[in-house]
Amino acid sequence: MAVNTPSNIVFGLLGTGGFAREVMPFAREYLLALARDEAWPSIQIYFVGKAPKSVSINDVTTIGEEEFLAMDCGQKFFNIAVADSNARADHAKRCLKAGAKPITIRAEGTVIYDRNEIAEGAIICANSIITSNARIGKYFHSNIYSYVAHDCWIGDYVTFAPRVNCNGNVRIGNHAYIGTSATIKQGKPGEPLTIGEGAIVGMGAVVTKDVPAFTTVVGNPARPLEKH
């Protein structure tokens, strides 16, 4: 492992599961390009997990979170490739308290058009599209082939699984999870379709009307999941 000095730049990707392993290849390319653009003298890139000792995953060194947060370096950046939105929030709080800075990661092949506001710490995977005039909160996950259309407002710690289709004029609350291949019908100007805080939209669901907070919906058209 390289020796840390105050001139070093360090990046930690929190998480060591499947999603983190998918994110790391394009995170590394994005960060190395950023390092060249910013003329950083060096950058060290790590997976950050629970392991107290250093191991290697896909040829990237993995260190424990405490070790990462305690590193003495010039600048320390992070992102969080953890599916659980509450865990993401907890990780972010600890990293920020330790002086680390969140950085958004974009894969090559993403498309982002005009007048969008994307808050800190997003992960935007390959072939994602964000069109125009969207507002997206902190630590958003846009998995492969997902899109956000015009005039959508998306809260903090929201997750889009692969191939989510979010049409225009939609409001999504904090910590909502939108499952693989789900489709959200377009709302109207001044009358957006709303998905509440902490709601879960199931895989392949077609959302045609508002979803209350902390409700799971499934099917086409999407309806609340019945508990047996």
N, C-alpha and C positions, 0 to 999 in steps of 0.2 A: 504494500500500500504506500502511496506517495506521502511524503511528510508534509503536513500542513504548515503554511507560513501565511502571514498577513496578506501577501499578494495573491494567494491562490483564490480561485473561484470554485465553489463547491455546489453541486446540485444533487438533491436527493429525491428520488421518486418513491413516495411512501406506498407500500404494498408490494407483495411478492407473489400474488396469485396469478390466475390466468390473464385477467385484464391488464395487470401491470406488465406482464411479460409481452403482451401484444403492444402496449404503449411504448415500452422502452426503445425499440429500434427507431421509431420516428422521433421520439424525444431526443435521443442521442444525436441524430442527424440535425434536428432543429437547433439544438444547443451548440453543437460544433460550428454550425453556420453563424449563429449569433455571436459566438466567441470570436470568430474571424471579423465580423462586422464591427464589433465593439473593441477589437484589438486587446482582448483579455490575454494576459501572459500565459495562463493555463486554466484548464477546467477539469475537475474531477467529478465523475458521474457515478452515483451509487443507487442500488436498490436499498430501501430502508425498511426493515422488518422487525420482528420481535426477537430474532436471534441475538443473543448477547455476544456471539463471536462472529468473526468475518467468515463468510462462505461465498461461493461463486454460483450465480444462476445465469445461464446463457452467456458466460464469459464476462459478466458484470459483477463486481464485488458487492456483496450484501452486508450491511452493517446494522446494528441495533439503533433504535430511535434515540436512545439516550446518548449514544456515541455521536450520532449525527448532530444532535442539538448542542452538544458540548464542543464541537470542533471549533478551533481558533483559525479563522481564515479571513480573507479580505471581504468577500461577499458570499452569502449563503442563500441559495434559492431552493424552492421545493415545489412539487405538485403532488397530488394524491390520487392514486389509481386504485381506490377502494370502493366497492359497489355500495356498501351500507352508508347512507347519507349522514346518519348521526355519527358514525365513526369518522367520516370525512370531516365533519364539523369539529370533533374533538381533536383530531390530528392537526387541523388548521390552527386551532386555538393554541396548542402547545408550540407549534412551529413559530407562530407570530410572536408569542411571548419570549421565545429564545432569540428573536431578532432575525429569523429567516424571512425571506421575501417570496411571496407566491409568484409564479410565472405561468402564463398561458402557453400551452403546447399545441401546435397545429401540424398535422401531417401534410406531406406533399399531396396535392390533389384536392385539398379542401377549397371551397368556393365561398367567399364572403363578399356581398355586394355593398350597396351604399347605406350610409347613415345608421349603422348598427352600433349599439352600445353593449359591449361584452365585458363583464366585470372580471376581476382577477381569478386566476387559478383554473381556467377552463381547460378541458382536454377535448380537442376536436379531431376526431379520427378521420381516416382516409375516406374520400368521396362524400363527406358531409357538405351540406349546402345551407347557408344562412343568407336569405335574400336581402330585403331592405327594411329599414326602420324597425328592427327588432330590438328589444331591451332584454338582456340576459344577465341573471344574477351570478353570484360567486360560485366557483367550483362546480360549474356545469360540466356534465359528461355528454358528449354527442358521439355515440358509437357509429361504426361504419355504415355508410349509405343512409344516414338520417338527414332530415331537413327541417328547417324552421323557416316558415314563410313570413311575409310582410306583416308588420304591425302586431307581432306577438310580444307579450310580456311574460318572461319566465323568471321564476324566483330563484332563491339560493339553493344550492345542493340538489338540483334537479338532475335526474338521470334519464337519458334517452338510450334505450337498448338499440341493437342494430335495426336499420330500416324503418325507423319511426317516421311517419308522415304527419307533420304538424302544419296544417293549413293556416291561412291568415286570420288575424283578429282573434287570437286565442290567448287566454290568461291561465298560467299554470302556477300554483302556489309552491312555497318552499317545500323541499324534501319529497316532492312527488316523484313517482317512478312510472315511466311509460315503457311498456314491454315491447319485445321484438315484433316488428311488422304491424304495430298498432297504427291506426289512422284516426286523426282528430279532425272532425268536420270544421270547415271555415265558419267563423263567427261573422258578425256584422259590425260595421263602424258604429261605435257607441253602444253596442250590445254584444260584447265578445262572448264566445263560448268559454266557460270557466271550469277549470279542474282545480279542486281545492287543495289546501296544504296537506301533505302526507298521503294523498290519494295514490292508489295503484291502479294502473290500466293494464289489463292482462294481455298476454301475447295474442296478436292478431285481432284484438278488439277494434270495433269501429265506433268511435264516440260521436254521437249525434246531438247530445244535450249535456247540460252541466253535470259535473260529478262533485258531490259534496266532499268536504274535507274528511280525510282518514277513512275513505270508502274504497273498496276494491270492486272494480267493474270488469266484466268479461263478456265476450260474445259480440254478435252483429245483429241488431244494434246493441251496444254495450249496456248491460244492466248490472245492478249490484249482485255480487256473489252471494248465493244463498248458503247459509251455514246449516249443516245437518248434525 
